[in-house]
Amino acid sequence: MVILGIDPGFAIVGFGVIRSENGRQALLQCGAVTTPAGLPLPTRLRQIADDMETLMLQFKPDAMAVEELFFNNNVTTGIGVAQARGVILVAAERFGVPIYEYSPSEVKLAVVGYGKAEKRQVMDMTKRLLSLKAVPKPDDAADAVAIALCHARTYTSRLPGLEAARPGSGRYKVRQD
């Protein structure tokens, strides 16, 4: 299974692509989509959409794992991130890629084993689990790889025969074999 992990943003969108087979994961590629600050938001959103399409075509992911949006103090930034996240979700939907959403604490729990782990602990475990020489850079890419790992490590625990868009979402589909 090829998993595209996404750390959404509108200035920087982190991405990480991993292959998960037989309980083992390997990093295929990671990086960041960046948009220049001086561009109007619609132009930045289109660039994100175009780059997401390129990633979909290049890696043909079986699943996309995206970090859920949460607001700290800056609502204005959160609105831009929410719009970028919407563009990212539409790109996956257009390519028929199932979308799975995870909260930061779910990512920390799946990767480190502790839902309140510090960022550096998540990065260190990401490096260890994928047998990497260094933590992926930039930080947004490292976060995206951790999100993809979260999906790889939690997807196998889902009920057999059920395809879930998100546990508890009510959007379960029974597979017809």
Backbone hydrogen bonds in HBPLUS format (Angstrom, degrees):
<---DONOR---> <-ACCEPTOR-->    atom                        ^
c    i                          cat <-CA-CA->   ^        H-A-AA   ^      H-
h    n   atom  resd res      DA  || num        DHA   H-A  angle D-A-AA Bond
n    s   type  num  typ     dist DA aas  dist angle  dist       angle   num
A0020-SER N   A0001-MET O   2.81 MM  19  5.25 164.1  1.84 156.2 161.7     1
A0062-ASP N   A0002-VAL O   2.74 MM  60  5.26 151.9  1.82 138.6 147.7     2
A0003-ILE N   A0018-ILE O   2.85 MM  15  5.38 166.0  1.86 159.1 163.9     3
A0018-ILE N   A0003-ILE O   2.96 MM  15  5.38 160.6  2.00 152.4 157.3     4
A0004-LEU N   A0063-ALA O   2.97 MM  59  6.34 167.8  1.98 157.1 159.4     5
A0065-ALA N   A0004-LEU O   2.90 MM  61  6.19 154.8  1.96 141.5 149.5     6
A0005-GLY N   A0016-GLY O   2.68 MM  11  4.96 173.1  1.69 164.2 162.8     7
A0016-GLY N   A0005-GLY O   2.95 MM  11  4.96 147.5  2.06 140.0 143.3     8
A0006-ILE N   A0065-ALA O   2.82 MM  59  6.20 152.0  1.90 164.7 170.6     9
A0067-GLU N   A0006-ILE O   3.29 MM  61  6.68 153.6  2.36 167.2 173.4    10
A0007-ASP N   A0014-GLY O   2.94 MM   7  4.80 166.3  1.95 133.7 137.1    11
A0014-GLY N   A0007-ASP O   3.02 MM   7  4.80 146.0  2.14 145.3 142.8    12
A0035-THR N   A0011-ALA O   2.98 MM  24  5.15 154.1  2.05 139.6 142.9    13
A0013-VAL N   A0033-VAL O   2.79 MM  20  4.99 158.6  1.84 146.9 154.3    14
A0033-VAL N   A0013-VAL O   2.82 MM  20  4.99 162.0  1.85 143.6 147.9    15
A0015-PHE N   A0031-GLY O   2.92 MM  16  5.52 163.4  1.95 150.8 148.8    16
A0031-GLY N   A0015-PHE O   2.99 MM  16  5.52 155.7  2.05 151.3 152.1    17
A0017-VAL N   A0029-GLN O   2.71 MM  12  5.25 165.7  1.72 174.5 174.7    18
A0028-LEU N   A0017-VAL O   2.75 MM  11  5.41 165.3  1.77 152.2 155.0    19
A0029-GLN N   A0017-VAL O   3.30 MM  12  5.25 158.0  2.35 134.5 137.9    20
A0019-ARG N   A0026-ALA O   2.83 MM   7  5.28 157.5  1.88 151.8 159.1    21
A0026-ALA N   A0019-ARG O   2.86 MM   7  5.28 146.6  1.98 146.8 157.2    22
A0021-GLU N   A0024-ARG O   2.84 MM   3  5.37 156.4  1.89 159.8 162.9    23
A0024-ARG N   A0021-GLU O   2.90 MM   3  5.37 161.3  1.94 119.6 125.9    24
A0039-LEU N   A0036-PRO O   3.29 MM   3  5.88 162.5  2.32 116.3 121.2    25
A0043-THR N   A0040-PRO O   3.01 MM   3  5.42 124.0  2.33 110.3 124.2    26
A0044-ARG N   A0040-PRO O   3.07 MM   4  6.44 155.8  2.14 153.1 160.8    27
A0045-LEU N   A0041-LEU O   2.85 MM   4  6.09 158.9  1.89 159.4 165.4    28
A0046-ARG N   A0042-PRO O   3.00 MM   4  6.20 152.6  2.08 140.7 147.7    29
A0047-GLN N   A0043-THR O   3.04 MM   4  6.30 155.3  2.10 145.0 151.5    30
A0048-ILE N   A0044-ARG O   2.99 MM   4  6.29 157.1  2.04 149.4 155.4    31
A0049-ALA N   A0045-LEU O   2.92 MM   4  6.18 161.9  1.95 149.4 154.3    32
A0050-ASP N   A0046-ARG O   2.84 MM   4  6.09 161.6  1.88 153.0 157.8    33
A0051-ASP N   A0047-GLN O   2.91 MM   4  6.12 161.3  1.94 150.7 155.7    34
A0052-MET N   A0048-ILE O   2.84 MM   4  6.05 151.9  1.92 151.1 159.3    35
A0053-GLU N   A0049-ALA O   2.97 MM   4  6.20 155.9  2.03 147.6 154.0    36
A0054-THR N   A0050-ASP O   3.02 MM   4  6.33 151.9  2.11 143.8 151.5    37
A0055-LEU N   A0051-ASP O   2.98 MM   4  6.28 156.4  2.04 145.9 151.6    38
A0056-MET N   A0052-MET O   2.89 MM   4  6.18 157.6  1.94 150.7 157.1    39
A0057-LEU N   A0053-GLU O   2.94 MM   4  6.18 161.0  1.98 152.0 156.7    40
A0058-GLN N   A0054-THR O   2.90 MM   4  6.04 156.7  1.95 149.1 155.9    41
A0059-PHE N   A0055-LEU O   2.94 MM   4  5.95 173.1  1.95 154.3 156.2    42
A0060-LYS N   A0056-MET O   2.86 MM   4  5.08 143.3  2.00 132.3 141.4    43
A0064-MET N   A0098-PRO O   2.87 MM  34  6.17 156.4  1.92 168.0 173.4    44
A0100-TYR N   A0064-MET O   2.79 MM  36  6.11 156.3  1.84 165.7 171.9    45
A0066-VAL N   A0100-TYR O   2.86 MM  34  6.25 160.1  1.90 162.4 169.2    46
A0102-TYR N   A0066-VAL O   2.99 MM  36  6.32 155.4  2.06 154.3 160.0    47
A0068-GLU N   A0102-TYR O   2.76 MM  34  5.49 162.0  1.80 138.1 139.9    48
A0078-GLY N   A0074-ASN O   3.13 MM   4  6.37 157.4  2.19 143.2 150.2    49
A0079-ILE N   A0075-VAL O   2.90 MM   4  6.18 142.9  2.04 149.8 158.3    50
A0080-GLY N   A0076-THR O   3.36 MM   4  6.72 159.6  2.41 146.4 150.3    51
A0081-VAL N   A0077-THR O   2.95 MM   4  6.24 160.6  1.99 155.8 161.7    52
A0082-ALA N   A0078-GLY O   2.86 MM   4  5.99 152.5  1.93 142.2 150.1    53
A0083-GLN N   A0079-ILE O   2.97 MM   4  6.26 151.3  2.06 146.3 153.6    54
A0084-ALA N   A0080-GLY O   2.99 MM   4  6.26 159.3  2.03 148.4 154.0    55
A0085-ARG N   A0081-VAL O   2.78 MM   4  5.97 157.2  1.84 150.2 157.2    56
A0086-GLY N   A0082-ALA O   2.97 MM   4  6.18 148.4  2.08 141.3 149.1    57
A0087-VAL N   A0083-GLN O   3.15 MM   4  6.49 153.2  2.22 145.9 152.1    58
A0088-ILE N   A0084-ALA O   2.99 MM   4  6.30 155.1  2.05 149.9 157.0    59
A0089-LEU N   A0085-ARG O   2.91 MM   4  6.19 158.9  1.96 151.6 156.8    60
A0090-VAL N   A0086-GLY O   2.97 MM   4  6.19 156.7  2.03 148.0 154.3    61
A0091-ALA N   A0087-VAL O   3.03 MM   4  6.28 154.3  2.10 145.3 152.0    62
A0092-ALA N   A0088-ILE O   3.18 MM   4  6.54 159.0  2.23 149.4 153.8    63
A0093-GLU N   A0089-LEU O   2.96 MM   4  6.20 160.8  2.00 148.8 154.6    64
A0094-ARG N   A0090-VAL O   2.84 MM   4  6.07 156.4  1.90 153.6 159.3    65
A0095-PHE N   A0091-ALA O   3.27 MM   4  6.53 142.1  2.42 141.1 150.0    66
A0095-PHE N   A0092-ALA O   3.14 MM   3  5.26 128.0  2.42  97.7 111.0    67
A0097-VAL N   A0092-ALA O   2.90 MM   5  5.05 162.6  1.93 151.4 147.2    68
A0096-GLY N   A0093-GLU O   3.03 MM   3  4.93 158.2  2.08 102.1 108.5    69
A0106-GLU N   A0103-SER O   3.02 MM   3  5.14 122.3  2.37 100.5 115.4    70
A0107-VAL N   A0103-SER O   3.05 MM   4  6.41 155.3  2.11 156.5 163.5    71
A0108-LYS N   A0104-PRO O   2.98 MM   4  6.25 165.3  2.00 152.0 155.7    72
A0109-LEU N   A0105-SER O   2.93 MM   4  6.04 158.9  1.97 142.9 148.9    73
A0110-ALA N   A0106-GLU O   2.98 MM   4  6.11 161.7  2.02 146.5 151.1    74
A0111-VAL N   A0107-VAL O   2.96 MM   4  6.08 156.7  2.02 154.1 160.2    75
A0112-VAL N   A0108-LYS O   2.79 MM   4  5.47 158.5  1.83 145.4 153.0    76
A0113-GLY N   A0108-LYS O   3.30 MM   5  6.69 140.6  2.46 138.4 145.4    77
A0113-GLY N   A0109-LEU O   2.87 MM   4  4.33 123.4  2.19 104.8 120.8    78
A0117-ALA N   A0114-TYR O   3.20 MM   3  5.48 149.9  2.29 123.2 119.9    79
A0121-GLN N   A0118-GLU O   3.00 MM   3  5.31 126.7  2.29 104.9 118.8    80
A0122-VAL N   A0118-GLU O   3.18 MM   4  6.61 153.1  2.26 152.2 159.8    81
A0123-MET N   A0119-LYS O   2.97 MM   4  6.30 161.8  2.01 153.9 158.9    82
A0124-ASP N   A0120-ARG O   2.90 MM   4  6.04 157.8  1.95 143.4 149.5    83
A0125-MET N   A0121-GLN O   2.96 MM   4  6.14 162.8  1.99 148.3 152.8    84
A0126-THR N   A0122-VAL O   2.90 MM   4  6.05 152.4  1.97 147.4 155.5    85
A0127-LYS N   A0123-MET O   3.05 MM   4  6.29 160.3  2.09 147.4 151.9    86
A0128-ARG N   A0124-ASP O   2.99 MM   4  6.29 157.4  2.04 146.7 153.1    87
A0129-LEU N   A0125-MET O   2.75 MM   4  5.85 171.5  1.76 156.1 158.5    88
A0130-LEU N   A0126-THR O   3.16 MM   4  6.21 148.3  2.27 144.3 151.4    89
A0132-LEU N   A0127-LYS O   2.89 MM   5  4.96 167.3  1.91 149.3 151.9    90
A0131-SER N   A0128-ARG O   3.09 MM   3  4.92 158.3  2.14 101.1 107.8    91
A0141-ALA N   A0138-PRO O   2.94 MM   3  5.36 126.9  2.23 108.7 122.1    92
A0142-ALA N   A0138-PRO O   3.10 MM   4  6.54 155.8  2.16 150.7 158.2    93
A0143-ASP N   A0139-ASP O   2.85 MM   4  6.13 155.6  1.91 151.4 157.9    94
A0144-ALA N   A0140-ASP O   3.02 MM   4  6.23 152.7  2.10 138.8 146.1    95
A0145-VAL N   A0141-ALA O   2.92 MM   4  6.22 153.9  1.99 150.9 157.6    96
A0146-ALA N   A0142-ALA O   3.02 MM   4  6.27 155.9  2.07 145.6 152.2    97
A0147-ILE N   A0143-ASP O   2.94 MM   4  6.25 147.5  2.05 145.3 154.6    98
A0148-ALA N   A0144-ALA O   2.97 MM   4  6.28 155.1  2.04 147.1 153.2    99
A0149-LEU N   A0145-VAL O   2.86 MM   4  6.16 157.2  1.91 149.7 156.4   100
A0150-CYS N   A0146-ALA O   2.84 MM   4  6.06 149.2  1.93 143.2 151.9   101
A0151-HIS N   A0147-ILE O   3.15 MM   4  6.49 155.6  2.21 145.3 150.2   102
A0152-ALA N   A0148-ALA O   2.99 MM   4  6.33 162.0  2.02 150.4 155.5   103
A0153-ARG N   A0149-LEU O   2.86 MM   4  6.04 154.8  1.93 153.5 159.7   104
A0154-THR N   A0150-CYS O   2.94 MM   4  6.04 136.4  2.13 145.3 156.5   105
A0155-TYR N   A0151-HIS O   2.76 MM   4  5.46 154.8  1.82 152.7 157.0   106
A0157-SER N   A0154-THR O   3.01 MM   3  5.39 150.2  2.10 108.9 118.3   107
A0158-ARG N   A0155-TYR O   3.14 MM   3  5.60 167.6  2.16 115.3 118.7   108
A0162-LEU N   A0159-LEU O   3.31 MM   3  5.81 154.8  2.38 134.3 134.1   109
A0175-ARG N   A0161-GLY O   3.22 MM  14  5.71 173.6  2.23 150.9 152.8   110
A0163-GLU N   A0173-LYS O   3.13 MM  10  5.38 161.5  2.17 148.3 154.0   111
A0173-LYS N   A0163-GLU O   3.12 MM  10  5.38 158.8  2.16 146.5 153.2   112
A0169-SER N   A0166-ARG O   2.94 MM   3  5.35 157.4  1.99 142.1 141.2   113
